[in-house]
Amino acid sequence: MVFLATGYQMVGVLIAITLVMVVVMVLLNHFLSPKRTGAIKESTYESGVPVVGSARRRFNVKFYIVAMIFLLFDVEVVILWPWATLFHQATTQPEQFSKTAMTVQDSPVWAMVQQGAVGKEFLLITLAIFIGVLLIGFIYEWKRGVFRWS
Amino acid sequence: MNWSQYINALLPEMVMMLAGCMCLFFSFAAGRPDRPRRWAPPFALLATAGVLVLSIFWRNQPVNDPAFVEFSGVLVTSLSHYLRLLTLTIGLVLILVNWYQGEADEQGEYFALLLLAMSGVMLLSVANDLILLFFAIELISVPTYVLVAISRTDVRAQEAAGKYFFLGAMAAALTAYGLSLLYGAAGTTLMSGDPHALRELLATGQVSTTPMLLGILLVVGGLCFKIAAVPFHAYVADVYQGASAPLVGVLAFLPKLGGFAALVQILGLYSWGHWPLPLQWALWGIAALTMTAGNVLALMQTSVKRILAYSSIAHSGYMLIGLLVGPGADQSAFDDGLSAMFFYIAVYGVMNLGAFAVLSALTSGGNEPDELQQLNGLSKSQPALALAMAICCFSLMGLPPTAGMLGKVYIFSSAFSAGSASGWGYGLIVLAVIGVLNSAIGAAYYLRIVGQCYLETSSSTTAAVAPTRGAVRLAVLVCACSMLVWFVCPHDLLREANRATASIASPTISQSSHTAKPPIYNNKTFPTQ
C-alpha cells in the first residue's frame, strides 16, 4: 500500500484524545451535576434592553453596498501600511532594505533582489497598479450612484 | 531580465483585464432609453481581436528565465500560447453570440465580466504557482455567477445563479483545501521550473506522499465541478436551463477549458503515466461515470437546453479519457491523449456554442425556445438555422463529415494505442469501449433534436426567428462552417494542439541551471516511501 501514512500516527492520537475528552466531559457533566431546576433556570439567558422586534427583517440594500465599499477601502489601507514602511526604508536606507529583503529566502522576490531589480521604483510601480485598479472601481461606483443616498 | 520582460510575459492578460475594466464604463454612455447606444459589444470584440493579434506576436517570445518563474509564479509554455489563442478565438464568437444580451445600461457590466472570465482562462494558462492558479480559477468562476444572474430578468435565472454560486463556492473550498495540503506537503507554492518547486521535489522523493495525494484528489474534486464531471454534475442542467442561451455557450466553454487546463497542470505535478493507483482509478471511474450519466440522463429530457446540458457532461467524460492517456510517446496524432483532448475541447467549444447560438437566434413568444416541440418543422420555416443545428448535432454525435467525428477518433485511438503499452493493463481500452458505446447512446437524443427540426410538421408553437439578430446569425454561420472545414483540414488545429502538449511531455526548464538559491528545506526530512 503505497499511500498509507507513516509519521502521521500522532495526528490520529490527537484526534482520538480529542474525541475521548469531549465524550468524557459531556458524560461527567451529565452524571455529576446537581439537578435542581426552576422556571427562571430553564429560561434562556438574555441581557441588555428588552428587544423591540425581530432582527430578521429586511434592510435597505444601500447598507450592504456601503459596508462592502468600506471593507474595500479598509483593506486598501491595511495593504498600504506595510508598503509605506518598506518604501520609507527603501528610499532612506537602500542598503538596509536589500538586506531585509534578502533575509526572506523563500520569498519569490529574492531572485529579483539579487539582481538589484527590487527598489523604490519596483515598490512605486506595484502600488500604482494597485491604486489604479481601485481607482477604476471607485469611479465606477461613483458614476453608478452608489454614494448618492436618496 | 529587466522590467520590460516581466511585463511582456503577461501583456496579453494585462491588456485583457484593462479592457474588461474599461468596458464597465460603457454602461454610463448607454444613451436615452428610447435611443440606446450599445457600444460595449463592439468594444469587447475589438479588444479581444487586439489581444488575439498581440498573443500571436507574443507566442515566439517565451519568457522562461528561472529568475522570472520564481519571481512571479508565471511560466509561459507552448500550452499557454495554445490556451490563449483558443480562448481569444472562440471568445470572438462568444461575444458575437452574446451581442444583444443585457439592457443597454447593463451591457457594460455584462461584457466586462465576459472579458474578465476570458482573462481568467488566460491567466490560468500561465499560472505556475498554486496561489495564482486558485486566483485564476476564481477569476473564471466569479464573473460567470454574476453573468447567470443578470443574463435574464427571470426568477429561474436567479435560482440558477444561487445554485451555481453556492455549489461553486463549495467546489472552490475543496480546491483551496487541496492546494493548502499540497503546500503543507512540499513547503512551496511554486509548481515547476525550479529545483525547489513541487514537481521537482516530488520527482526526487522530497515530498510527503499521503498529503500530496490527498491534496491532489481534493483539487481534482473541485475541478470536477468546473468541468461538470460526476459527482459534481448535478447543477449543470438547472443552471443551463435558467441562464439565457447565449450565456450557456460561455458557461459550457470557459469554465470547462479552465478546468481541463488546471487539471493538466495539477496532474502534471506527477510525471505522466506514473500516478498513484488511487488517483489513476479515481479518474478512471469519474470518466466512465461522467460519460454514462451524461448520456443516460440526457435521454430522459424534453427540454433542448437540458439535453445539451447533459450532453456537455458526457463530453467532459470523453475528454477525461484523453487526460488519462496523457502525452503520447512519439507525439503522433493517434497516441497523444493530451493533444487529442485539447483538439477535442476546441471542437467541442465551437459545436456546442453553435447549437446554443441557433437557440439564441430563435424566439418563441418573446422567450428563447426551450422545449423540443418548439423546434418542430424548423427546416421549413428556417432552413438555414435548422441546417446549422443539424451540423452541430451531427458533430456533437461524432458523425462525418464534421470535426466532432475526428475529435472522437483521436481520443479513442489514443486510448487504444496507449492501453496495451502502458501500466494500465486493459483499463484504458475498457474505458475507450465504454466511450464508444456512450457515443451510440448519445446519437439517440441528438437525433431527436434533428428529427424535430426535419421530420415534424411545424405548428403554432414552432419558434420564429428573432428580429435583428445579425451578429448571432453570423456566429451560427461561423460555428457550422468551422465544423465542416475542420473535418476537411484539421491539420492546423491538430498541429497547434500537438505543439501545445510538447512542453508537457518534455518540460523546457525543469532541469534549471539556476542554483544560486540555497535549498530552503534541506534541513527537514519528510516521511516518504
HADDOCK unambig.tbl for C-alpha pairs under 7 A between the chains (distance, minus, plus):
assign (segid A and resid 3 and name CA) (segid B and resid 209 and name CA) 6.85 0.50 0.50
assign (segid A and resid 3 and name CA) (segid B and resid 210 and name CA) 5.62 0.50 0.50
assign (segid A and resid 4 and name CA) (segid B and resid 210 and name CA) 6.73 0.50 0.50
assign (segid A and resid 5 and name CA) (segid B and resid 210 and name CA) 5.90 0.50 0.50
assign (segid A and resid 6 and name CA) (segid B and resid 527 and name CA) 6.37 0.50 0.50
assign (segid A and resid 7 and name CA) (segid B and resid 527 and name CA) 6.19 0.50 0.50
assign (segid A and resid 106 and name CA) (segid B and resid 520 and name CA) 6.70 0.50 0.50
assign (segid A and resid 108 and name CA) (segid B and resid 70 and name CA) 5.45 0.50 0.50
assign (segid A and resid 108 and name CA) (segid B and resid 71 and name CA) 4.44 0.50 0.50
assign (segid A and resid 108 and name CA) (segid B and resid 72 and name CA) 6.95 0.50 0.50
assign (segid A and resid 109 and name CA) (segid B and resid 71 and name CA) 5.45 0.50 0.50
assign (segid A and resid 111 and name CA) (segid B and resid 67 and name CA) 5.67 0.50 0.50
assign (segid A and resid 111 and name CA) (segid B and resid 71 and name CA) 6.61 0.50 0.50
assign (segid A and resid 112 and name CA) (segid B and resid 71 and name CA) 6.79 0.50 0.50
assign (segid A and resid 140 and name CA) (segid B and resid 25 and name CA) 6.82 0.50 0.50
